[in-house]
Amino acid sequence: MNTTTHIDGCIPLVFNISSNGFWENLKSPDVIFGYSLPLIEFQILLIFVFSVLVHMIIRCAGISPIPSYMIAGMILGPQLFDLREESSRRLSWDPVLDGNASLKGLSLCGNIMLAFLMTVKISRRLAFNNGSLPIVIGIFSFIVPFFGGLSFRNLYTNNIDPLYLPAKKALAERTVIITTQSAILLPTITYFLSELKILNSELGRLVLSSSLISDILSVTAGTLAHIAGTYKNKSPMTAYRDFIGVVVLILIVFCILRPAIDWILERTPEGKPVADMYVHAAVVTVLASAAYSMFFNLQYLLGPFLIGIIIPEGPPLGSALEVKYDALTMKVLTPISIAFSTMRCDVMKIIYEFDDITYNIFLTVFTGVLKMVSSMLPCLYYRIPLKEAISAGLLLCSKSFSEIFFYESTLDESYISQATYTFLVVCALINSGIIPAALATLYDPNRKYVGYQKRNIMSLKPNSDIRILTCLHKPENISVAITFLKLFPSTIMVTVLHLVKLIGKTVPVLISHNKKSKQLLNNSYIHTANLAFSQLEYVTMTMFTALTHENLMYDEVCKLALEQATSMIIVPSGRKWTIDGAFESDDEAIRRLNELLLKNSPCSVGILVDRGQFSRRGTRKSNIEVGVIFIGGKDDREALSLVKKMKHNPRIKITLIRIVSDRETEMTNWEYILDHEVLEDLRKTEATNCIAYTERFVNGGPEVATTIRLLSKDFDLMVVGRDHGMATPDFSGLKEWIELPELGVIGDLLAATDLNSRVSVLVVQQQQQT
């Protein structure tokens, strides 16, 4: 414990750190708050207590925790507890060492780390790989409101009350409002897209690309404007010094730090994490860059922003930074930063000084409308649907915690009044609560995958090529996929997608193998898969790697299937067997992905369950027995259409087994008519014994299960439909025991762990159309 010597007539500047507890002075237990450690612990405790209490109330409306932190800060502000003022003189009369110094330090660290990590998570290629529309939106959404607002800045200057602000300061305040409303900050955009779970949607990519362009413009314009203001209001020498400081910072970042990062990545073995020493060194460098920026009178976030740009997204360095620092930043430092900033809000100031800030309110609304319009018009020009254009405009106009940090820095420099600061923070609070709810009603990220065109096997013309997208999760998926593709004797267009769970990057990346990416060619697994698929006969192949979050993998698959115009997606099942056919494990992540694909896919879906024998048979020259179970419904018709594409393969023997139930005689609906026509056409056209046909009569669930189990012993691969529509027989007793709902009743029976068979199964679902 530090000690302070009190001298009569002198005010001590050094404060103590730790206390002896409440019993140090039982008559005045609050003496412990004269020590820095108990004081900051109590401040943090109050912040988190009120944040949790507020969130317990507002989360019922589906509001995220960020507004809770803002409201908690306002509760601890001048209206109620006034925590900052109460803590101010607790430790020392020196303003630098007052009771808020430690909390302010934590707040600054939170701001720096948040800006840095959010920049690292954004792909540097994002802004330039989505065409010209994001560039147009990014430029227009900044320039139009900025210059439009400046054209109204000097109006009504004669009505400014000198007791509120001097005329010169009032114009500077208006400039700050125009600049902040014109700018788009990446952390805010990323937060909203994450909340809505549309980071990987087309809208999410468009908005992120546009915001990155706009952010670069606003940072450049803001830095130049600050230097110009220093030249005019302070001294030319200081402005020259600051300008040289910016140039030196840029040279250090891009000419020294970037080669150093490349050197670190080259020293890191492939597939291994980067050494902790380099991860911590990167964070120390970020903090040093913030101090450097402050020394040259610049925004302290400039250095972290530039360093975040040069660090490659994803593994090994980007992912290591997120794993080690993201939870600390988002769960601890960010709440403290937001609450500490909003503690300075004084709502009564808005009421008392409403006449003085009326024009500021007008400028805020005016520039916001200009920004909304300038964001929407390019979208409409490029024929984006109206609702999506409105959604993009709302996102690009959104304000949240990142803007609050900028408002606070301008308040510290006396560019804006406390009334204007409070008004802007309230606007950010309303944005954070309302915009996610509004966007949830306007935009459905799955809507673009709804099939308005027929993308399934059954709708293909007889001589047209089949387009298939096959997904790989693990090395063992390669042999299974190749064996399945070998069943087709005619030309097929195959898109191979390697799915990699993303840890260290917010924006998913889709990379083509055919572009000879250095990162991909150094990956032995990718190289092996590329060679294996390229040796397939009658196959035209394109290969991609998708680095994406686990809960967004389905979105990446659907997007690629839509772009490649595929008729069917083939995905491995989450169930795995050992090489001798014994059950090993279920992969719940793959199962969840398959369920999402079944709901959202723009084409037909096939889930392939391999027990081991099917993939090994593909390496031999023996015949492969393929059975098709036909009960009825569009999924069964799709399964039959797929198998008919294999019929000219001399190694394939196909048998169609029709399951007939006692309820079928009562079927007179349209589905039954279509089933009947498909079977009649098969019997007429396949009379040359390319496909054998047989029927099995069943009565009730137990007979269905027995029949399926007996049939499984006769085939290497069985192809079944997932759902059978109105033709579904009596499955009583079977649905109650289903383990894998994504496979349907028949597929689940064939994939059961207690089935004494080596048969593999392909469960087919036809494209879902509305």
N, C-alpha and C positions, 0 to 999 in steps of 0.2 A: 504494500500500500504506500502510495506517495504521501508525503507530508508537505504542508504549506505553512510557512512561518508568517504569522500575522503581526505586522508592525503598525503601531498607532499612527494614524494619519495617512497610511498607504493602502492602496487597493491591490490585493493579490491578483496576479495574472495567471499563475500556474494553478491548475486544479488537480484534485485527487482523482484517481481512477476507480479503485474499489473501496467499499465500505465494510464496517463490521456488522452490518445488518440493522434491523429495527431497534435492537437493544442498545445501540450506541447512544441513543437519546430517546428514552421512552416517553418523555413529555412532548417531544416534537419528532415523531417517527419519520416525518417527511424530510428529515435531514439527510437521509440516504440519497435523495435526489440531488444533493450537492456533489455527488460523485458521478463521474461520466459513465461508468459501466452500468450501474443500476438505472440511471436515467434513460440510456438508449434502450435497455431491455424493456423498460416500462413503456417507452414510446412505441417500440415494435409490437409489444403485446397489445396495446390499444388499437393499433392499426389493423392487426389480424383479427382481433375480437370483433370489431365493428364491421370489417369486411365480410366475415363469416355470417354475422347476424343479418346484415343487409342482403347478402346473397341467398340466405335461407328464405327470405321474403319474396325477392323478385325472380328467383329461378323458376317459380311456378308459371311465370309468363314466358319461359324459354329464353330469358336474358342471360348472357354470358357473365363470367366473373368480373370482367374489366369495368363495367359500370359500377359494380359493387365497390371496387377500390376507389373510384371517383367519389361516390356518395360517402364512403367512410371518411375520406379526407375532408369533405365539406362538413360532416358532423363534427370532426375534430378541429374545424376552423373557427373563425371569429364569432359565428352565430351561437355556438354552444360551448365547446370546451376550450377553444382557443389554445390548443396545445403548443403551437410554436411560440406564442407570446409568453405562456406560462413557463416554458423551458428556457427562454432566452437568457435570463440572468442567473440561472441556477448555478453555473459553474464558474464563470469569470466575466468581468466587465469588459474584457477585450472582445470586440465583435467577432474576431476571427476564431476565438475559442469559446463562444457562447454555447448554450445547451443544445443548440440545433446543429452544431458543426459536424458531429459524428453522423447524425442521421442524413445530413446533406451530402456527406461523403459517400454514404451507401447509395443514396439516390443517384448521384452522378455516376457511380460505378454501374448501377442498373441501366441507366440511359446509354452509357457507352457500350456495354455488353449486348444490350438489346439491338442497337443499331448495327453493331458488328455481326452478330449471329444472323440477323435477318438478311443482311447483305450476302453473307456466305451461302445462305440457303438458296439464293436466286442464281440460276444458271446465267453465266455471262453471254451465252449464245442465244438466250431466250429472246432478246429484243430484235435479233436480226435473222431469226429462222422462221418467223411467222408471217412473212410477206410485208407489204408496204402499209397495210392498214394500221398496225400498232404504231408505226412511226408517225403516220399522219395524225392519229388520235393523240399521241403523246405531245406532238408539237402544237397542234391546235388547242388542246385542252389547257395548255399553259399560256400560250401567247394571247389568245383571244380574251380570256378574263383579265389577264395582267394589264394589257394595254387598254382594254375597255374600262377597267377600273381606274387606271391612271388618268383617263380622259375626264373622269368625274371627281378626281381627288380635290381639286382646287375650288370647287363650288362651295358657297356658303361659308367662306372663311371669315367673313365679317361678323358672323353670328357666334363665333367661338368665344366663350367666356374665359377671360384671362385668369380667373381664379381656378378654373378647371385645369387648363394647360395653356402655356404660351402658344401663339399661333404657329411658330416654327415646330414646336413639339407636337402639336395637333396634326400638322401635315405629315410628320414622321409616323405618327400613330396610324393615320389612314394608309400610308404606304405599307406598314406592317400588315394591316388587315388585308389589303389587296394582294400582297405577296403570299401570305399564308393561305388565303382562299384559292389562289391560282396554283399553288404547289400541290403535288401528290407525293406522299411519303410512303415508301415501300413497306415499312413495318405495319402501318395501318391497313393497307390493301391486303397484305398477307394474312393479317389477323381476321379480317372479314371473310376472306375466301376459305380460310381454315374452319371458321365457325360454320359456314354453310356447306362445307365438304365439297367444294367445287373447284379446288385447286387444279385438278386434272381435267376439268371440262374445257370445252372450246372457249367458253366465256372467260373462265379463269385464266387461261393462257393469254387470251387477248388483253385482258385488263392488266395482268402482270407485265406483259411486254410494254404496253402503253405507259404504265406507271414508271417503269425503269427509264424509258426515254424522257419522260417529263421530270423525273427526279434528277437526272443528269443536267437537264436544262436549268432547273430551279437552283441546284447547288452552284452551278457556274454563274448564273445571274446574281444570286445572292452574295457570292464571294466578291464578284466584281463591284456590286453595288456597295458592299461594306468598305472595300478599299477606296472607292470613290468618295464615300462619306467621310472616311478618315482623312483623305486628302483635303476635303473642303472644310471640315469642321475642326480638325485637330492640327495636323501639320503634314506638309508634303513628305518630309523625311520619314515620318512614321508610316505613311502610306507606301512609300517605296520599300521600306523595310518589310512591311507585311506582304507586299507583292513578291519580293524576293523569297520570303519565307514560304509562300505557297508554291513557287516554282521549285524550290529546293525539296519541299515535301513530296511533290509529284515525282521528281527525279529519283529521290531515295526509294520511293515505293516501287516504281516501275523499272528502275535500272539496278537497284541493289537487292531489295526485298524479294522481288519476283524471281530473279535468278536463284536466290537463296532457297526459296520455296521449291523451285524445280529440282534443285540439288537434293533437298530433303526427300522429295518424292522418289527420285532415282535411287537413293540409298535404301529406301523402304522395300523389302522383298514383296513380290507379287502375292496378294492375298493376305498379307500380314498387316497389323495395325501400325501406325506411325508411332515412334518412340514418344513416351510421355514428356521427355525433355523438350522436344520440339513443339508439342502442343502448348505447354506452359510458356515457352518462349514466345509463341505467337500471341498469347494473351497479354504478356508483359509488354510486347511491342505495341499492341493496340492501345494500352493505357499510356504508354510513353508518347504515342502519336497524338493522343488527346491533349496531353500536357503541352506538347509542342504547338498544337493548334491554338491553345489558349494563350500561350506566351506571345504569339503573333496576332493577338486580338481577333482570332477567327472563331467560327463556331467549333466547339470542341469535338463535335461529331464528324468533322471533315476527315480527320486522320483515320478513325475507325472505318468510315465509309470506303475510303480508297483502299485500305488494306483488305477489307472484306471482298472487294471486287477482284483482287489478284489471287485470292486463295481459291483453288479449284473446288467446285462443289462435289459433294459425295465423298466416297472413300478414296484414299485413307485419311487425309487431313481434315476435310470438311466434316466427315462423320465422327471423327475422334473429338473434334471441338464441340459438336452438338451433344455427344454422349456425356462428356465431362462437365459441360457448363450450361446446357440448355435448361435443365431442371432447376438449377440454382438461380438462373436468371429469371425464368418465367414464373416460378413458384415463390421465390423469396424477394429478389431484388426489384422486380417489376412492380409488385404490389406496394412496396415501400416507396418507390419512385413516384408512382401515380398519386398515392395518398399524400405524400409530402408536398407535391406540387399543388394539389387541389385544396390543401389546408389554407392556402393564401386567398382563396375565394371569399369574397364578402358580398353576399347577395343583397344586403341592404344598400350597398354602394350603387347597384343598378337602379334601385328605386329613387335614391336621393339625387343621383346624377343622370337620370333618364333623359332629360332634355339635352344634356351635353353629349350623350352617346347616341342620340337618335340617328344622326347622319352616319355614324359608324355601323349601326344596325342596317341602315339602307345599303351601305357599301357591301356589307357581308352578304345580304340577300341578292343584291344585284350581280356581284361577281360569281356567286353560286349559281344563279340562273344562267349567266353567260357560259360558265364551265359545263353545266349540264347540256346546254344546247350545242356547244362546240364539241362535246364528246359524242352526242347522239347523231349529229348530222353525217359525219364520216361513216358511221355504222349503217345508217339508212342508205347512203349513197352506194355502199358496197352490198346492199340488199340483205342486210341482216334483219331478221324479224323485229317488229316494233317492240315487243316485250323484252327481247334480249338487248335491244338498243337502249331501252329505258334502264334495264338492269346495269348495263355497262356504265351509263351516265351516273346512276346513283352511286355505284362503287367508286368511280373516279372523283366524285364530289364528297365522299365520306371523310369524316374527321374523327379522330379518337385520341388515344394516349400519346402517340408520337407528336401530334400537333401541340398537345399540352406542354410538352417539354420545350418546344420552340417558343410558345407563348411566354413561358416562364423566363426564358433567357432574355427576351425583349423587355419583360417587366423589370428584370434585374438591371438592365441598362437604361431604364426609365424612358423607353420608347413608347410605352403604352401605359394607360392609367389602370388602377386596380379595378375600376368599374368595367372597363373594356375587357380586361383580362378575365374577370368573372363571367362576363357575357359570352366570351369565346369558349371558355371551359364548359359552360352550360350547354352551348351548341354542340360541343364534342360529346358531352354526356348523352344528349338526345340522339345524336347520330349513332352512337354505340348501341343504344337500346332499340331504336326504331328501324334502322336500315336493314339489319339481318332479318327482322320479321317481314319487312316489306319485300325484300328480295326472295324470301322463301315462298311468297305467294305469286311473285312474278315469274320466277325462273325455276324450271325443273331440269336438272342436269341430265336426267335420263330421257327427256323428251326427244332429244335428237337421235336416239337409237331406235325409236319406234319405227317399224318398217312400213313405209308407204309403197315401196317397191318389193316385189317378191324376190327374196334372196334365200332360196332353198334348193335342194337337189331335185325335188319333184317337178319344179317349174322350169328346169333346164331343158333346152332343146336336145333332141337325141344325139346330135353330133357335136355339141358344144363342150368346151373344156370345163373340168371341175376346178373350182377355186376353193382351196382348203387352207385354213389357218390352224396350225398345231402349236400347242404351248408346251414349253419345257420348264420344269422346276428343278429337277435333279438329274445327274448323269444317267441314271437307269431309265429315264423317260426317253432317251434317244433311240435305243434299240426297239422299244415298243412302237414308237412313232414310225420308224423306218419299216418295220414289219407290216404295219397297217397300210402304209402308202404303197408297198410292193403289191398289194392285192389288186390294184387298179392297173389294167393292161394298157389303157389309153393315156394320152397326155393329160397331166394335171398341173395346175398352178398352185404351188405350195408356198405359204408364208410361214416361216418358223419364227416363233417369238419366245425368247429366253426371258423369263420373269425373275427379276432379282429384287429382293426386299430392300427398300431404301431406308437408311438410318439418318444420314447426315445432310439431307437436302430437302427443302420444302417443295420445290418444283420438280416433278418427275421428268426424266429425260428418256427419250426414245432414240436409240442410235442404230443406224443401219450398218451391218457388217460389210456391205458391198462398197461402202465409202472408204474402206481401208483405214479405218480409225486405228491409230497407234495403240490406244488403250485396249481395244478389242483384240487386235492381233497378238498382243502379249498375253492374252488369257488362254491358257491351254485348253480349258473346257470348251470355250467358244470355238477355238481352232479345230478341235476334234469333231465337234458337232457339224461345223461347216464342211469339213472333209467328208464326213459320213453321209450327209444329205446330198452333197454335190455328186456323189457316185450313183445316185438313184437313176434308173433308166426311165424315160418318159416323164421326167419331172423337171419343171422349171421352178427354181427356188429363189426366194429372197429371204434374208435372215435379219432379224432385229434383236436387240437387247433392250428391255424396258426396265429401268431402275425407278421403282415407284413404291409408294407406301402400301403396306399389306392390304389395307381397307380400300385402296383405290386401284388395285390391280385389274379388277373387272372393267374399270373405266378405260384403262389403257388397251385392254384386249378388244373391247367394243369399238373404240375409236379406230384402231388399226384394221379391224374387220370391215368397218364401214369404208375406210379409205381404199382398201384392197378389193372391195366388192366381192368378198368371199361368200360362198354359199353355205359353208359349214365350218364351225369351230370344233376342233378335237382337243379335249383336255384330259389329262390323266386323273384318275380317281385318287382320293386321299387314302384309300386302303392299300396296304402294301403286304406282299407275301415274301417269304424267303425263297431261295433258289430251289428248295425241295418242295415247295408248295404249302408250307405252313404259314399260318397267319402271323404277321409281325406287329403291325401298328396301324393306327388311323391318324392321318394328318388333318387336324381340325381346320387349319388355315386354308388348305387346298379345298376342303369341303365347303367352307364358307365362300370361297371364290367361285366354285362351281354353282352354288345356289344363286349367287348374284348374277352370274352369267345366264342362267336359265331365266331369270326375271327380266334382264335388260338387253340381252343380245340382239343385234340387228339382223341375225340370220339364224339358221338352224344350229343346234349344239349337239355334240356327241361326247359322252363321258366314257372313257375307255378304262376298263378294269382288267388288269393283267395279273394272272396267277403265276406267271413264269414260263409256262409251256408254250404259249403263243409267240412270245418274242424269240424263244430258242428255235422254234420251228421255222421262223423266217430266215435263219442262217443255213437251213438244210434245203435239200431239193425235193423233200417229200411233199405229198399233197396236203392241203389244208381244208379241213371240213368246216364249212360255215353254215350255221343254221339261223333261220329267220323265224321268229315267233310272231304270228299275225293274229291279233284278237279283233282289232278294228280301231278306227280313229285316225286323225291326221298324223300323229307321231308314228304309228305303225306303217302308214302309207309312205311316210318319209324314209323309214328304215328299209322298207322294201325297195324304194327307188334307189337308195344308196347301194344296196347289195346288187341290184341289176347292173350297175356300172362295173361290177367285178366279173360278170358272167363269162367274158371271153378270155379270162386268164386260165390257161390250161392246167395250172396247179390248184385251182379252186374248185371244190365241189359244193354246190349250194343246194340247200334243202329248205323249202318253205313249209313250216308247220302251222297250220291254221287251228287255233283253239276255238272250238264251237261249244257254246253253253246252251242250256235249255231255255234261256231267256231270249235267244236271238230270233226266234220265229216271230216274236212280237215287235221286232224293230222295223219301223216303216219310215224313219226320219231320213233327212238328207245325208247324214253321215253314213248310214247303212247303205244307201244307194251308191255313194262314192266308193265305199269298200267293195261292194259287189262288182262294180265296173272294173276296179283295179284287178280284182282276182280273175274276172272273166277274161280280161285282156291278157293277163299272165298265162292263163291256161291255153289261150289260142296262139299267142306268139312264142311261147316257150315250149311248144310241142316237140321241139328237137332235143329234148331232155337236157338243156343247159341248166335248168332249175327244176329240181324234183319237188313234187307237191304231195303233201299228206295232210290228213285231218285227224284231230284228236278231240273226242267229246268228253266234256267235264261237267260235273254237277256239284257246285259248291267249292268253297275255299280249300278244304283238305285234298280234293281231287286235283285242283289246280297245282298245289304245292307238290303233290306226288308226281304228277305228269312232268312238271318242270325239272324236278330232280332227276328223273329217269332220262329225260332228253339231254341233260347236261353231260352225261357220260359218253354221248355219241359225237360230240363236236369239239373242235378246237376254239372256235369263236362263235358266240351267239349274239345276234343283233336284234334288239327289242326296242319297242317304243316306250317312252316314259309314261304316257297317259293314254288311255284307250277310249276316252269320251263316253258317249252313250252306250258303246258296245261293251263296257266293262262287265265281266261276269260277276258272279257272287263271290266277292273276296272276303267274306265274313271270316274272322279269325286270323286273317293275314295282315290287314292294315294295323291292327292293334300291336303287332309284334315287329313292325318295320323298323329297321335300324338306320337305314340310309334313305331318307325321304327323297333326296335328289335323284335317286335311281328309279323311283317308282316301285310298285309292288313286285313285278316280275324281275326287274333288275336287282332288287334287293335280295330276292330268293337266290339268284344266280351268284351274287357276291357274298352270300352268307359265309361266315367263318366255319360253320359246322357242315358245309356241303362237301361231301367226299368226291371231289372232281377237280380236274385241272383246267376246266373250261374258262376262257376269258369272255368278257361280255362288253358290248358296246351299246349304251343306252342313248337313244336318239330322241330329241325334241325338235319338232318342226318350228320354223320361225314364228314368233308370236306377232300377230298383226292386229291393229285396232282400226 
